[in-house]
Amino acid sequence: MDRIKNIKKNLKGNFDALLVSSLPNIIFLTGFDGFSSEEREAYLLITKRKNYILTDARYSEVVNKLSGFELAEISSNRHFAQALKEIVLKEKINKLAIDEDNLKVSEVLKIKIAVKICPDESLIEKMRAVKDENEIESIKKACNLGDKTFEYILTQIKSGITEKTLAKKIEIFILKNNAAVSFRPIVAFSKNSSSPHHVAGNKKLEKNEIVLLDFGVKIENYCSDMTRTVFFGKANNTQKKLYQTVLEAQTKAIEYLKSSINASSVDKTAREHIESQGYPTIPHSLGHGIGLEVHEKPSLSPKSKDELSIGMVFSIEPGIYIPGFGGVRIEDLVFLGKNGPKIMTRANRELIEL
Amino acid sequence: MDRIKNIKKNLKGNFDALLVSSLPNIIFLTGFDGFSSEEREAYLLITKRKNYILTDARYSEVVNKLSGFELAEISSNRHFAQALKEIVLKEKINKLAIDEDNLKVSEVLKIKIAVKICPDESLIEKMRAVKDENEIESIKKACNLGDKTFEYILTQIKSGITEKTLAKKIEIFILKNNAAVSFRPIVAFSKNSSSPHHVAGNKKLEKNEIVLLDFGVKIENYCSDMTRTVFFGKANNTQKKLYQTVLEAQTKAIEYLKSSINASSVDKTAREHIESQGYPTIPHSLGHGIGLEVHEKPSLSPKSKDELSIGMVFSIEPGIYIPGFGGVRIEDLVFLGKNGPKIMTRANRELIEL
């Protein structure tokens, strides 16, 4: 309940109540992960006095077990804004903060109450960026299974296999190990690897081609994310140079990491190294925070205003992409601890030739 | 491009341009399914004169291949509303329709243009409710694999197996058959089956317990959905009566189906039969349309204003749920053809005792 206390501190100055609608935020504040991810089944309302879960009667048993929360029932006959209205009137709420990046237009139009609506200033997202011990433990488990998945998948890379089949093998391996994928795995062969978000297709693997694998695991609601680029056959000198440059950029960025620096300066460190070798700049950000979602705060990008601090977990994933030729990306998760950065994904980062 | 033509007809009267933001709608109109489902990567803008895809340069090759669409480039330096503004000014658009159920508050706040914003009247969702031959073919494939999955899973139901393990087996079987699940499978044993949306847990199966299985397949972007309730051991008389009543309610509803009737009257048919036998009413709607999404138009619920018409595909899924005892639900997909309703899911609907 420290998380709720933290929010209540902010309620004093900026707004009277906070409407929480995003599922990761609901899991973060309640610890309950049983609401549907496909439909809007619940909202939280944190006021100065109380904490409400706006949901339907099916969940009344669950809500009763969650200490510190009270059920405000909604149903097909009574939408969330009606339940909200009663609380707003009862508790004399003047200024209601909402999550503008999550709430739909039609939802906010339903709030027909004399209340001032304002943005929530990403209050919860900022809290989520700094992980506690339990969160680190869950991410560690996800990273470990990611490493195991990579080891397994190396044994499955064979001539003639398609990107799709390899992607499916990643997914099945993770499922069999009692976890889920944190996103649809990216598998890109040869010149397909020059597209950072390639969708695995029917391309068959041939000798001397690049194999780019980008996948993540979800355990106890927490995500991992990693990318490895390996060579099926012998890497030629151009490919080797590409690989070494990306690895150097990543190493430089990780060595540069410390608390209280701008995330953008880390991005710059890796980006400048790649540019200095005559390669095109990274067409995406260097990294992103990770936790209940694959992409969360902080953002390690050129324009980011985020500052790094102890307890954060994020990816460092430089890449070089040459259209028509191929690409190399190396991605690891880093935990910024009291004694400096610690790489959480442990799989081999040296050039692998199969 | 008939779909786009259909939209343009509506543009004449109601609004000058339509901003399309939901991914299923983008797939429906372009046929391209490569945009991320996790992040907002693209919007469509359908105007009287042209059709634009607002997306970043990574997709320029794809957009060039899509006949009838023009790229309006967006990037991290140029958000969609800026690209939108240029088109609005160039084409003198006065009234812009948006998807209020999909667009986020923060997105609509970015549209700082002198343009009247209005709801899109679910134009595309209404079109999507009536399927063409290709769509029916894809749903049929998904249903067939669903049937195969059910046959397979019957061989896996054993004493001591957990709900989670059985749910995982469903997922792996579907993946191995080159498809994806259309939603997280529901597996509920014994009294857990009295919760319509139970999340598979660690409950172990014991003799003479109910096994409720609700799962779906996604093939070529189209979904299936089915529920079967089977008995591990012998069903007692109470369970048999429950099962027969649900099956009768489903049969009555399917026999009642024809074109040009209110969806609510179908719901009523099943609901009244269940109530007439002294059971609690169905705590959810009788059914829902299905296609690119698991839940789409029409809605077969007591308050639905939708009318059924030829070409629609929807579920018929009555259920009886008795807290502390258990529940029975039987769900099939029905295609409303010229010659009447046709059940697309073919798995055995008679009471199964294992």
Boltz contact constraints between the chains, C-beta under 6 A:
constraints:
  - contact:
      token1: [A, 34]
      token2: [B, 199]
      max_distance: 6.0
  - contact:
      token1: [A, 100]
      token2: [B, 105]
      max_distance: 6.0
  - contact:
      token1: [A, 100]
      token2: [B, 106]
      max_distance: 6.0
  - contact:
      token1: [A, 101]
      token2: [B, 104]
      max_distance: 6.0
  - contact:
      token1: [A, 101]
      token2: [B, 106]
      max_distance: 6.0
  - contact:
      token1: [A, 103]
      token2: [B, 105]
      max_distance: 6.0
  - contact:
      token1: [A, 104]
      token2: [B, 101]
      max_distance: 6.0
  - contact:
      token1: [A, 105]
      token2: [B, 100]
      max_distance: 6.0
  - contact:
      token1: [A, 105]
      token2: [B, 103]
      max_distance: 6.0
  - contact:
      token1: [A, 105]
      token2: [B, 108]
      max_distance: 6.0
  - contact:
      token1: [A, 106]
      token2: [B, 100]
      max_distance: 6.0
  - contact:
      token1: [A, 106]
      token2: [B, 101]
      max_distance: 6.0
  - contact:
      token1: [A, 108]
      token2: [B, 105]
      max_distance: 6.0
  - contact:
      token1: [A, 168]
      token2: [B, 175]
      max_distance: 6.0
  - contact:
      token1: [A, 171]
      token2: [B, 175]
      max_distance: 6.0
  - contact:
      token1: [A, 172]
      token2: [B, 172]
      max_distance: 6.0
  - contact:
      token1: [A, 172]
      token2: [B, 175]
      max_distance: 6.0
  - contact:
      token1: [A, 175]
      token2: [B, 168]
      max_distance: 6.0
  - contact:
      token1: [A, 175]
      token2: [B, 171]
      max_distance: 6.0
  - contact:
      token1: [A, 175]
      token2: [B, 172]
      max_distance: 6.0
  - contact:
      token1: [A, 199]
      token2: [B, 34]
      max_distance: 6.0
